[in-house]
């Protein structure tokens, strides 16, 4: 097992729990990538949020499936949860320590702290992530087309809690939701549709009418918002190399790229004010910056959705324009890194095996899924398929009506037509549509709840075959 991020950690655990002896090779701390800061396994590089825990949302549904499947990563996340409304956010160091301890202490796992330069003899699972470097990175780029398959990912800044000015900020969760899964009412849903309520990495942050909740909110009026957008557009950015095309993942778009798309884009994105009410005015702000806890002590907060490629001095100058952040102490500035992935449908078989070298398997972000839990899910599935193969069992694929099944087909199904393979996170578009009604018509009401119910039912029916000894 090469790599101990979300996919590698989960895969190693599943293999070891099945009684197989695993050599887990992890290059940290002998060598660190530009995005990693600690020797911990399962280190979170970007956000500390695993997104919404509401089972009706795609991310919540996938976590429901992972919990049912006995995911070690999700169990560690649940044990290190920090307040984040209806989202599952974790104290990142406690989370990493929990994963590291479980893997290092498992009797069937031998942890090797070194860099793996070549694709070793199998059976082996490669889950080195999108920042794979060294000779192994060269092999992936040269043999698997990774030099053409990449995108840029960005990290949001973190500020110290005691530097936030409470004269211009208030605490609360969107729609008044605070670690709950209640759905907004019809009027709120209409407002969400009007503002483009797409689920983001931030989950369900915001401010409720009662002024309580897990998030800190910094409201902006129209003039403050327009000045902020102008500053973002005019700020100095760290640009890609001249020979690199700046391709970004839509689910983690830098704020300056969104701002370039139009003055209102940020207000319809990470700064959307829907579900918010400023307790000082009783009205919804024009726009808002939300901050989510980074640790269990509530001493550090992440600027939700503010991943950026702005230069460090510009980040401090521009973000301190936000009311409540004028004196903010930045514990970490935002940054940007290039993520490499492979053309999985063309290169990999139905068990995630490399077609030209069947003893090699790939899992996680490297295969073209995006997000912590998506990577974890593919690591779990890859490991269970290897277990079945080593025990002479037939291929066991999750139902396509489940979120795990949809992600599996995204990675392994042959491409049809002009479709160009690109990374994706969990979404209902990966799953087949609901069947027509007896009258031949298609129901549009409560579409997501009904798709979630179908997925839960089909996953529960399939689960015993996944977990067989």
N, C-alpha and C positions, 0 to 999 in steps of 0.2 A: 504494500500500500504506500504510494508516494504522494505526500501532501497531507496535512492535518488541519485543513480549514473545515468549513461546514460539511462538504461532501466527504472528504477523507476521514474526518473524525467519526461521522455517522457510519460510513462503510466499514471502517476498522472495528467499531463496536459491534455491529451486526454480525460480522464474520467471527469475531472472538466469542460472542455470546452463543453462536451456533457450534462452538467447540473446535473451530479451526485456529491454528496458530498463525499469527500475523506479525510480520516485520513491518512496522510503521516508520517510514523514512520522512523526516521533517528537517528542512535546512536551517531553521531558526534554532538557536541564536548564532550558529556558525556563520550564517550569512543572512542578512535582512533585505527584504525588498524595499523599494522607496516608500511604500504605503504602510508597512508594518512598524510597530514601535516596541513590542514586547516579545518575550520568548514563549508566551502562552499559546497553546493549541486552541483552535477555534477562535482566534482573535477577530474581533469585529473591526473592519477597516473604515467603513463609512458610518452610517447612522447606527444608533443603538436600538433602533426600532425594528421589530419583525412585523410591523404593520398591524392592521386591524385583527382583532380576535373574534369579531362577529362572524358566526358561521355562514351568514348570508353573503359576506364579501368573499372574493376569490382567495385572499390571503388567509382569512379566518377558516374557510373550508379546507384549505390545504393543511393548516395546522391541526384541524380536527382529524384529518386522515393520518397525519404523522403521529399524533398522540395515540390513536387507536392501533397503529402499527408498532408501537413501542419505541419511538424515536428517543434516543439518548440526548440529542441536542435540544429538542423541545422540552424534555424533562429538566435539563439544566437551565433553560430559559425561564421556565415556570418557577423554578426555585430561586431565581435571581431577578424577579420582576420588580420594576420600579413603577410608580404611578404614571400613567400615560393615557387616561381616559379609557376608551374601548380598545386601544392598541396594546399589543404586547411589546413593551420596551424593557430592556434589561440593564442592570449595572454591569458594564462591559468587562471589568476586571474580575468581578466575582463569577461571572458567566464563564470567562476564559479559564479561570482557576478550577472551576468545577469540571469542565471538560478535560483539562490537563490531568487532574487527579484521577478521574475515572479511567482514562486510557493508560496512564503511566502505571497504575496499580493493578490493572487487569492481568491475571496470570497467563492469559493466552496472547498477550501483546508484548512485543519487544520493541521499545522505542529507540530509534537510531537518529541521533541529531547530526545530520550531515547532508550535503547537497548530492542529489542524484543527477549525474551528468548524461546518462544514456538510458534508453528505453530497455529495462532489464528483461531477462528471461522470465516467463510467466509461470503460473498465473499471476498477473499483476493488474492493479487498478491505478491509473494515473489521475490524480485529482489535485494537481499543482496550482490550479487557478489561472486567472487571466493575466497574471504578472509573471508567468513562468519565464525564467531567465537561464543564462549559462548554456551549456551544450544541449541540455534537454530542450530549452527554448528554441535553439537553432534547429533541432530535429523536427520539432512541431511546426516551425515556420517553413522549413524547406520541404518536408515530406507531406505535411497535412494542410498546406496552404494558409498557415496562420499569418503570413506576411500580408495577406490581402483581407483577412477576416479580423477586424478589430473595431473598437469604438472607444471613445474617451468617457471616463467616469469621473465625477467630481465629489469632493468631500465638503460637508458643511462645517462652519466654525462653531466653537464652543465658548461660552462666556461664564465668568464667575457669578454665582447667584448674588453675592453681597455687593456686586457693582451695579445691579439693576435699580433704577430709580422708580420706586413704587408710587411716586406722585403722577407717573405717566404710564402705569402698568396695572393690570389686575389679573387675578387668578381665576381660571374656569375651564370647563370642558364644553366642546361644541354641543349644542342642543341641550346643555345641562347634563350630558352623559358623563358619568364618572365611574370608570371600570364597569360599565354595563353594556348590554347589547340591544337596547331598545331602539326601534326604528323611529325616525322623525315622522311627524304627522303630515297630512296631505299638503298643508300650506308650506311646511318646511321643505317637503320634497319638491314642490314647485319652485321654491327659491333655489334649491340645489340645482335643478335643471336649468334655471335661468343663468346661473353663474358657472355652469359647467362643473358639476360636482364629481370629478374624477378622483378615484381613490389614489392617494399618493403615499410616498414612504412615510409621511408623518402620521398616517392613521387617522384617528378621530379627535384631533386636538381642537381647541377653541375655547370659547367662554360661554357659560350658561347664564341664564337670566338671574340666577341667585348669586352670582359672583364667586361660587365655589368651584373647585375642580382641580385637575392635575397639571394643567398647562398655565404658563404665564403668557399674557397677551399684551402687546404694545400697539394700541390703535393709532391710526394716522387719518387726518382729514384729507380732503381732496388736494389742497395745496401742498401739504407735506408729502403725500404720495407722489404727486407729479414731480416735485423737486428730487425725491429719492430716485425715481425712474430715470430722470435726466442725468443724475450723478452716476448711476450704474452704466448707462449708455456711454458716458464720457470718461469713465474710469479706465486706467491702464490695465490691460489683461496680459496674462502669461499665454503666449500663443504656441500652437504646435509647430514642429519643425516644418520647413518649407516643403519637404517632400511628403508630408503626411496630410491626408485629407481629414479635416476635423469632423468626425462622425460621432454623434452623441446618442446615448440610449435615451429614448423618450421618457422613460420612467424616472430618470435621474438627471434632468436637464439643468445645466448651469443657469443661474438666474439672469445673467447678462445675455445669454442666448434667447431666453424667453422674452426679456425686455426688448430685444432687437426686433421681435415679431410684432410689436405694437404697444402703445402706451397702456392699454388695458389688460395686456396678457398676464402680468403678475397678479393683478387684482382678480383675475378669473382663475388663477393658479394657486401658488403657495400663500399669497396674501389675500385670498378671498375672505370676505367678511360674513358669509352666510352662517347662520346658527349662533351668531355672536350678539351680545348686547353689553355695551359699556355701562356698568352700574352707576357711573357718575352722571351720565346723560340719559340713560334709559333707552338709548337708540343704538342701532347697528352702526359701527364705524364705516368709513369709506373704504378702508383697507386695514389689515392687521398683520403684524409679525408675531408668530407663535414660537414659544420656547418650550422644549420638552426636557424633563429631567435626564441627566446623564448617569447619575449614581443614586444609591439608596439614601445618601445623606442629604440629597437635594442641594448640593453645593455647586453644581455645574449644570448648565443648560445648553442644549443644542438648538441652533436657529433652524427650525423645521423648514425643509424645502429650500434652504439657502446654500446648496452646493454651488461652488463658484470657481472660476479661474482668474478672478481679479488678483492683482499683485497684493502682497501682504499689507503694505502701507495704505493702499487704496481701500482694502477691506475695512481697516480700522476707521479711516476717514468717512467712508460712505455709510457703513453700518451704524456708526455713532450718530448719524443724522436721524435715526429712528427714535421717536420719543420713548424714553425709558432706558435707552442704551447710550446716552450721551457720554457717560463715564464708564462704559463697559470695559472690563478687563478680559482680554481674549486669552483663554487657556490653550486654544488651538485655532489656527487660521484655516480657512478652506484651502483645498489644493486640488490638483487634477492628475490623473494617471491614465495611461493607455492600457486597455484591456484587450487581450488577444483571445480569440475563440476559434474553433475549427468548424469546417463545414460538415457537421455531424451526419446529416441525412445521406450525404454522398460518401463519407468515409467510414461510418460505423454501421455495424449490423444490428440485429434485433436484440442482442444482449449487451449492447454498448461496446462490442468488441471491434477492434480495428480490422477491417476486411482483409488487409494485406498481412496482418500479423494477429491471428485470432487469439493468441494467448494474452494480448494486451487489451485492456478495457479503459475507457475514459469516463469520468463522472464530474458533475458539478458545473461551475461557470464556464470551464474550458469547452464544454460541449454546446454552449449557446442557450443556457437558461440564465436568468438574471434575478438576483435576490438571494438573501440568506436561506430562507426556507425552501426555495425552489432548488437550490444547490443541495441542501440537506436531503430533500425528497429523492433526487436522482442518485445521490450516494447510497441511500437506503435501498432503493430499487436495484441498483447495479449490484450491490453486495448480495441481496437475496437471490438474484438471478444466478450469480456465480455459485452460491451455496447449492441451488437446485441442480445446476449443471454438474458440479462435482459429485453429487449424490445420484446422478443418473435420472433426474426428473425432467419432464418436458418443460418447455418455456411457459412461464406463468405471467401473463401480461395483465395489468390492472384494466378494469373496464374503461372504455373511452368516455363514458358519462361521468367519470370521477375527475377531480382536478389532477391527481397524480397520473391518471391515464392520459389526460390531455397533454400534460407536459412530456410524458414518455413519447407520445406520437409526434409531438413537435420536434423532438430530438432524433427520432429513428425513422419516421415515415418518409418514403421517397417524395421528392418535390414534384408538384404538378404544375404545368404551364410556366409562365414567366416569373413565378414566385421566387424571390431572392431570400435565402436563409439569413435570419438575423436574430439576435438574442431577444428573449421575451420573458416576462414574469407571469405569474398565474393570472388568468383572466377567463371569463366565460366564453370568449371567442374560441378557446381551445377545445371546447366541448361541443358535441352535436346538438342541434336545436331540439327543443321539446317536440313531441309528436303532435300531429294535427288532432283537433277535436273530432268527435264522431260526425259532426256536420261538415267536416272537411275544412274548417276554418282554423286559423292559428290564434290562440289566446295571447294577448300581449300584457295582460295585467299580472302583477306579482311574478314576473318572469324569473328574476333571480332567486327569490325564495323557493319557487317550484324546482328550479334547476339544482339548488342546494339540497333540497329534500330528496330528489332523485339520486344525486351523487352520494349522499349519506346512506341511502338504502342499498345502492349497488355496491358501495365500498364495504359495507357490513357483510353482505352476502359473499364477497370475494375474500375477505380478510382471513378466514380460516386456512385457505390454501397458501396465503402469503406466510403465515406464522407457523406452518407445520414444522415439526422437529426435523 
